[in-house]
């Protein structure tokens, strides 16, 4: 990886798994729907095993954004705590991040503010374990310029027209 992914991207990846927003098209193509269900990102694995995505973090910041991290988790390349997934369900990270003016630590705090200290500690421990594994991964990433797709629901409506 060019740069280390911020820990907030791991939280977002957990939510993508919890909400089943990862669609495997084939062995080299995945679509990952955004937390607000407004778009789908394309994750491509090329013949050299390099992962690319068209999310802003990967394209512009040169680190693995949450779509790639979520695919690694889905594929078993990156361990995660499955029992923690329910805590991440239905979190609209886009809305929280916008409200927090992209101060991700504030968005994360708000997302879990109603949880007990015990649950928040369990969540933080799971995230830290995944982050430690992510830092040690030696998979290469890059941005891609694939068109960002509309949500699956909109695509299905277009197919019916």
C-alpha positions as CSV (number, residue, x, y, z in Angstrom):
1,X,0.0,0.0,0.0
2,X,1.2,3.5,-0.6
3,X,-0.2,4.9,2.6
4,X,-1.8,3.3,5.7
5,X,-5.6,3.4,5.7
6,X,-7.2,5.5,8.4
7,X,-8.9,3.4,11.1
8,X,-12.3,4.9,10.1
9,X,-12.1,2.9,6.8
10,X,-12.1,-0.3,8.9
11,X,-15.3,0.8,10.6
12,X,-16.9,1.5,7.2
13,X,-15.7,-1.9,5.9
14,X,-17.3,-3.7,8.9
15,X,-20.6,-1.9,8.1
16,X,-20.4,-3.0,4.5
17,X,-20.1,-6.6,5.6
18,X,-22.8,-6.3,8.3
19,X,-25.2,-4.8,5.7
20,X,-24.3,-7.4,3.0
21,X,-23.4,-4.5,0.6
22,X,-20.6,-6.5,-1.1
23,X,-21.6,-8.2,-4.3
24,X,-19.1,-10.7,-5.9
25,X,-19.6,-10.6,-9.7
26,X,-16.7,-13.0,-10.4
27,X,-13.3,-13.8,-9.0
28,X,-11.9,-10.4,-10.2
29,X,-14.8,-8.0,-9.8
30,X,-16.8,-6.9,-6.8
31,X,-19.3,-4.1,-6.3
32,X,-19.6,-2.4,-2.9
33,X,-22.6,-0.3,-2.2
34,X,-22.1,2.9,-0.2
35,X,-23.5,3.3,3.4
36,X,-26.2,5.7,2.2
37,X,-27.1,3.4,-0.7
38,X,-26.5,6.1,-3.3
39,X,-23.8,4.5,-5.3
40,X,-21.7,1.3,-5.9
41,X,-18.0,1.2,-6.0
42,X,-16.0,-1.1,-8.3
43,X,-13.2,-3.3,-6.8
44,X,-11.1,-5.0,-9.5
45,X,-8.4,-7.6,-8.9
46,X,-6.0,-7.6,-11.9
47,X,-4.0,-10.5,-13.2
48,X,-1.1,-9.5,-10.9
49,X,-3.3,-9.6,-7.8
50,X,-3.4,-5.8,-7.5
51,X,-6.6,-4.5,-6.0
52,X,-8.1,-1.2,-7.4
53,X,-11.2,0.7,-6.5
54,X,-12.9,3.9,-7.7
55,X,-13.8,5.2,-4.2
56,X,-12.3,8.7,-3.4
57,X,-9.9,7.4,-0.7
58,X,-8.2,4.9,-3.0
59,X,-8.2,7.2,-6.1
60,X,-7.1,10.4,-4.5
61,X,-5.5,9.5,-1.2
62,X,-3.7,6.4,-2.4
63,X,-4.6,4.1,0.4
64,X,-7.1,1.2,0.5
65,X,-10.5,2.7,1.0
66,X,-13.3,0.8,2.7
67,X,-14.5,-1.0,-0.5
68,X,-11.1,-2.8,-0.9
69,X,-10.8,-3.4,2.9
70,X,-14.4,-4.9,2.9
71,X,-13.5,-7.2,-0.1
72,X,-10.3,-8.4,1.7
73,X,-12.4,-9.2,4.7
74,X,-15.1,-11.0,2.6
75,X,-12.3,-13.0,0.8
76,X,-10.7,-14.0,4.1
77,X,-7.5,-12.1,3.3
78,X,-8.1,-9.8,6.3
79,X,-9.4,-11.2,9.6
80,X,-12.3,-9.6,11.4
81,X,-14.5,-10.3,14.4
82,X,-17.7,-11.7,12.9
83,X,-19.5,-11.5,16.3
84,X,-19.1,-7.7,16.2
85,X,-20.8,-7.3,12.8
86,X,-24.3,-6.6,14.3
87,X,-23.0,-3.5,16.0
88,X,-22.1,-2.1,12.6
89,X,-25.4,-2.7,10.8
90,X,-27.3,0.2,9.2
91,X,-24.8,2.9,10.0
92,X,-25.0,5.7,7.4
93,X,-21.3,6.7,7.5
94,X,-21.8,9.2,4.7
95,X,-24.3,11.2,6.8
96,X,-22.3,10.9,10.0
97,X,-19.1,12.0,8.3
98,X,-20.8,14.9,6.6
99,X,-22.4,16.0,9.9
100,X,-19.0,15.8,11.6
101,X,-17.3,17.7,8.8
102,X,-15.2,14.6,8.0
103,X,-13.8,14.4,11.5
104,X,-14.0,10.7,11.5
105,X,-13.3,10.2,15.2
106,X,-16.4,12.3,16.0
107,X,-18.5,10.3,13.5
108,X,-17.3,7.0,15.1
109,X,-18.1,8.3,18.6
110,X,-21.6,9.4,17.5
111,X,-22.3,6.0,15.8
112,X,-21.7,4.1,19.0
113,X,-22.7,6.7,21.6
114,X,-25.8,4.8,22.7
115,X,-23.8,1.6,23.4
116,X,-22.5,0.5,26.8
117,X,-18.8,0.9,27.6
118,X,-18.5,-2.9,27.4
119,X,-19.9,-3.0,23.8
120,X,-17.8,0.0,22.7
121,X,-14.7,-1.7,24.1
122,X,-15.5,-4.9,22.2
123,X,-16.0,-2.9,19.0
124,X,-12.7,-1.0,19.5
125,X,-10.8,-4.3,20.3
126,X,-12.2,-5.9,17.1
127,X,-11.2,-2.8,15.0
128,X,-7.7,-2.7,16.5
129,X,-7.2,-6.4,15.7
130,X,-8.3,-5.9,12.1
131,X,-6.1,-2.8,11.9
132,X,-3.0,-4.6,13.1
133,X,-3.6,-7.3,10.4
134,X,-4.2,-4.7,7.8
135,X,-0.9,-2.9,8.5
136,X,0.9,-6.2,7.9
137,X,-0.8,-7.0,4.6
138,X,1.4,-6.8,1.6
139,X,-1.3,-6.4,-1.0
140,X,-0.9,-3.7,-3.5
141,X,-3.7,-1.2,-4.2
142,X,-4.4,1.5,-6.7
143,X,-7.3,3.7,-7.9
144,X,-9.3,2.9,-10.9
145,X,-11.4,5.1,-13.1
146,X,-14.4,2.8,-13.5
147,X,-17.7,4.6,-13.6
148,X,-19.4,4.8,-10.2
149,X,-22.6,2.8,-10.5
150,X,-26.0,3.8,-9.2
151,X,-27.5,1.7,-6.4
152,X,-28.7,-1.7,-7.3
153,X,-32.3,-0.7,-6.7
154,X,-32.0,2.1,-9.3
155,X,-30.3,-0.3,-11.8
156,X,-33.2,-2.8,-11.3
157,X,-35.8,-0.1,-11.9
158,X,-34.0,0.8,-15.2
159,X,-34.0,-2.8,-16.3
160,X,-37.8,-2.9,-15.8
161,X,-38.3,0.1,-18.1
